Amino acid sequence: MARLLLIEDDLTIRLPLVRALHERGHAVASAGTAMDGVRAAIDDQPDLVVLDLGLPDLDGREMLRMLRAVSAVPVIVATARDDEAEIVRVLDAGADDYLVKPFSAAQLDARVRAVLRRGAPADDADSAITVGELRLDPRSREVTLAGGAVELTPREFDLLHHLAARAGEVVTKRELLTEVWRIPYGGADKTVDVHLSWLRRKLGENASQPRYLHTVRGVGVRLSAPDGAA
C-alpha cells in the first residue's frame, strides 16, 4: 500500500480520485491549496504526490519548486495543461511524470505504481558503478562526479543508473521507456529527451559538447567516460 498525497482544488475531481485510489489499495490524503499541500508533504512524508497545476493560491509549478527545495518525494503532475512547452517546464522543475486531464483512476494508478517501482533498485543491481569520474551507488542512491555530489531526482537517478549499467552501449529510447518509465508503448520520447537534457546540465555538459551522455542520432544514447578518463 502506498501513501499518496493528492493536491487538487476541484472537489468534483478530488473526491472521486481519493475514493478510487483508496479502492485500489492506497492510503490517500488530500489538499485543496498549494500551501496546504506543501505542509502535508513535509509533515506526512507521503510516498508520492499527485499535483494539479491550477491551484487557487499558487501556481502548481511554483509549488513544485518549493517542494523540490525540501523533499525528493516523487511527484506526478496531473493537469489539463497539454502545451508541450509547459510539459517541458514542469519536468524541468522536478516532476517525475506528467498526466493530462481527462484521465481515469486506472491510468493514474498505473503511473503511480510505475513511478514507485523506479524508486526501488533491483537486488541484483546494488553494486556501485564507476564510469570515468562518475560514480553511482544504487544502495544509497547517491551520485558523485569528480568527488562532488550530484543531486538528482528519483527519475533522473534511475535513468542515469540504467545507462551507466550499460556503459559503452547504445540504449534506445524504447528501452528507456520500457525499463525506466515502465511504459511498453510509444508516445513519450519527449519525456526521455527532457530528462536527458536535465541530466546533461547536472553533469556539466550539453548535447553539442557531450562528455558522458552521447546521442546516437536515430538510435538512442550512450553513456561513456570522456576521452582520457579512466
C-alpha positions as CSV (number, residue, x, y, z in Angstrom):
1,M,0.0,0.0,0.0
2,A,1.4,3.4,-1.0
3,R,0.8,6.6,1.0
4,L,-0.4,9.2,-1.6
5,L,-1.0,13.0,-1.3
6,L,-3.4,14.4,-3.9
7,I,-3.3,18.2,-4.3
8,E,-6.3,19.2,-6.3
9,D,-8.7,22.2,-5.7
10,D,-11.7,20.9,-7.7
11,L,-13.8,18.7,-5.3
12,T,-15.6,17.1,-8.3
13,I,-12.2,15.7,-9.3
14,R,-10.5,15.3,-5.9
15,L,-13.2,13.3,-4.1
16,P,-13.8,10.6,-6.8
17,L,-10.0,10.2,-7.2
18,V,-9.4,9.8,-3.5
19,R,-12.2,7.2,-3.4
20,A,-10.9,5.3,-6.5
21,L,-7.3,5.3,-5.3
22,H,-8.5,4.0,-1.9
23,E,-10.3,1.2,-3.7
24,R,-7.0,0.3,-5.4
25,G,-5.3,-0.2,-2.1
26,H,-3.6,3.2,-1.5
27,A,-3.8,5.4,1.6
28,V,-4.7,8.8,0.2
29,A,-4.6,12.3,1.9
30,S,-5.6,15.3,0.0
31,A,-5.3,19.1,0.0
32,G,-7.0,21.9,-2.0
33,T,-4.3,24.5,-2.0
34,A,-0.6,24.7,-2.7
35,M,0.4,25.8,0.8
36,D,-1.7,23.1,2.5
37,G,-0.1,20.6,0.1
38,V,3.4,21.7,1.0
39,R,2.7,21.4,4.7
40,A,1.1,18.0,4.2
41,A,4.1,16.8,2.1
42,I,6.5,17.9,4.8
43,D,4.5,16.7,7.8
44,D,3.1,13.4,6.5
45,Q,6.0,12.4,4.2
46,P,3.9,10.5,1.6
47,D,5.4,8.0,-0.8
48,L,4.2,10.1,-3.8
49,V,2.5,13.4,-4.6
50,V,-0.2,13.9,-7.3
51,L,-0.2,17.6,-8.1
52,D,-2.6,19.7,-10.1
53,L,-1.1,22.9,-11.6
54,G,-4.2,25.2,-11.4
55,L,-4.3,25.8,-7.7
56,P,-6.1,28.9,-6.2
57,D,-3.3,30.3,-4.1
58,L,-0.1,29.5,-6.0
59,D,0.6,28.0,-9.5
60,G,1.4,24.3,-9.2
61,R,4.8,24.8,-10.9
62,E,5.9,27.2,-8.2
63,M,4.6,24.8,-5.6
64,L,6.7,22.1,-7.2
65,R,9.8,24.2,-6.9
66,M,9.1,24.8,-3.3
67,L,8.6,21.1,-2.6
68,R,11.7,20.2,-4.5
69,A,13.7,22.5,-2.2
70,V,12.8,20.4,0.8
71,S,11.9,17.0,-0.5
72,A,12.8,14.4,-3.1
73,V,9.3,12.8,-2.9
74,P,8.2,11.6,-6.4
75,V,5.7,13.9,-8.0
76,I,3.2,13.2,-10.8
77,V,1.7,16.3,-12.2
78,A,-2.0,15.7,-13.3
79,T,-3.4,18.7,-15.1
80,A,-5.4,20.0,-18.0
81,R,-2.4,21.9,-19.4
82,D,-1.3,20.0,-22.5
83,D,1.1,22.5,-24.1
84,E,4.4,20.9,-24.9
85,A,6.4,23.9,-23.6
86,E,4.6,23.7,-20.3
87,I,5.2,20.0,-20.0
88,V,8.9,20.6,-20.5
89,R,9.0,23.4,-17.9
90,V,7.2,21.2,-15.4
91,L,9.6,18.3,-15.9
92,D,12.5,20.7,-15.6
93,A,11.0,21.9,-12.4
94,G,11.3,18.4,-10.9
95,A,8.2,16.4,-11.8
96,D,8.7,12.7,-12.3
97,D,5.8,12.2,-14.6
98,Y,3.0,14.3,-16.3
99,L,-0.6,13.2,-16.9
100,V,-3.0,15.2,-18.9
101,K,-6.7,15.5,-17.9
102,P,-9.1,13.9,-18.5
103,F,-7.7,10.6,-17.3
104,S,-9.1,7.6,-15.5
105,A,-8.2,6.5,-12.0
106,A,-6.8,3.3,-13.5
107,Q,-4.4,5.4,-15.6
108,L,-3.3,7.4,-12.6
109,D,-2.9,4.2,-10.5
110,A,-0.7,2.7,-13.3
111,R,1.5,5.8,-13.3
112,V,1.8,5.8,-9.5
113,R,2.9,2.1,-9.5
114,A,5.4,2.7,-12.3
115,V,7.0,5.7,-10.5
116,L,7.2,3.9,-7.2
117,R,8.7,0.8,-8.8
118,R,11.5,3.0,-10.1
119,G,12.4,4.1,-6.6
120,A,13.5,0.6,-5.6
121,P,16.7,-0.7,-7.1
122,A,16.7,-4.4,-8.1
123,D,18.5,-6.8,-5.7
124,D,21.0,-7.9,-8.4
125,A,21.9,-4.3,-9.3
126,D,23.1,-2.9,-5.9
127,S,26.8,-2.6,-6.6
128,A,28.3,0.9,-7.1
129,I,29.1,1.7,-10.7
130,T,32.1,3.9,-11.8
131,V,32.4,5.4,-15.3
132,G,35.3,7.8,-15.5
133,E,34.9,10.3,-12.7
134,L,31.2,9.5,-12.4
135,R,30.1,7.1,-9.5
136,L,26.6,5.8,-8.8
137,D,25.7,3.9,-5.6
138,P,22.2,2.3,-6.0
139,R,22.0,1.4,-2.3
140,S,22.3,5.0,-1.1
141,R,21.1,6.4,-4.5
142,E,23.9,8.9,-4.4
143,V,25.9,10.2,-7.4
144,T,29.2,11.9,-7.4
145,L,31.2,13.4,-10.2
146,A,34.9,14.1,-9.6
147,G,34.2,13.6,-5.9
148,G,31.4,16.2,-5.8
149,A,27.8,15.3,-5.1
150,V,25.3,15.4,-7.9
151,E,21.7,16.0,-6.8
152,L,19.2,14.0,-8.9
153,T,15.5,13.4,-8.7
154,P,14.5,9.7,-8.4
155,R,13.7,9.5,-12.1
156,E,17.0,11.1,-13.1
157,F,18.9,8.6,-10.9
158,D,17.1,5.6,-12.4
159,L,17.7,6.9,-15.9
160,L,21.4,7.6,-15.2
161,H,21.8,4.2,-13.5
162,H,20.3,2.3,-16.4
163,L,22.7,4.0,-18.8
164,A,25.7,3.6,-16.5
165,A,25.0,-0.1,-16.0
166,R,25.3,-0.4,-19.8
167,A,28.2,2.0,-20.2
168,G,29.6,2.0,-23.8
169,E,26.4,0.5,-25.2
170,V,23.8,2.5,-27.2
171,V,20.5,2.3,-25.4
172,T,17.3,3.0,-27.4
173,K,14.6,5.4,-26.2
174,R,12.2,2.4,-26.5
175,E,14.3,0.5,-23.9
176,L,14.4,3.5,-21.6
177,L,10.7,4.0,-21.8
178,T,10.2,0.3,-21.0
179,E,12.8,-0.2,-18.3
180,V,12.9,3.2,-16.6
181,W,9.4,4.6,-17.2
182,R,7.8,1.1,-17.4
183,I,5.8,2.3,-20.4
184,P,5.6,-0.6,-23.0
185,Y,4.3,1.7,-25.8
186,G,5.4,4.8,-27.7
187,G,4.4,8.4,-27.4
188,A,6.7,9.7,-24.6
189,D,10.1,10.3,-26.4
190,K,9.9,13.9,-25.4
191,T,10.0,12.9,-21.8
192,V,13.2,11.0,-22.3
193,D,14.7,13.9,-24.2
194,V,13.8,16.3,-21.4
195,H,15.3,14.1,-18.7
196,L,18.5,13.6,-20.7
197,S,18.8,17.3,-21.2
198,W,18.4,17.8,-17.4
199,L,21.0,15.1,-16.7
200,R,23.4,16.8,-19.0
201,R,23.1,20.1,-17.2
202,K,23.7,18.5,-13.9
203,L,26.8,16.7,-15.3
204,G,28.1,20.0,-16.6
205,E,27.7,19.3,-20.3
206,N,25.2,19.8,-23.2
207,A,24.2,18.0,-26.3
208,S,26.6,19.9,-28.5
209,Q,29.5,19.3,-26.2
210,P,28.9,15.9,-24.5
211,R,31.3,14.4,-22.0
212,Y,29.3,11.4,-20.7
213,L,26.0,11.3,-22.5
214,H,26.3,10.9,-26.2
215,T,23.3,10.9,-28.6
216,V,23.5,8.5,-31.4
217,R,21.0,10.1,-33.9
218,G,18.1,7.8,-34.9
219,V,19.3,5.1,-32.5
220,G,19.5,6.2,-28.8
221,V,22.0,7.4,-26.2
222,R,25.3,6.0,-24.9
223,L,27.0,6.8,-21.6
224,S,30.7,6.5,-21.7
225,A,33.7,8.0,-20.0
226,P,35.2,11.2,-21.5
227,D,38.3,10.7,-23.7
228,G,41.3,10.3,-21.4
229,A,39.3,9.3,-18.3
230,A,39.8,6.1,-16.5
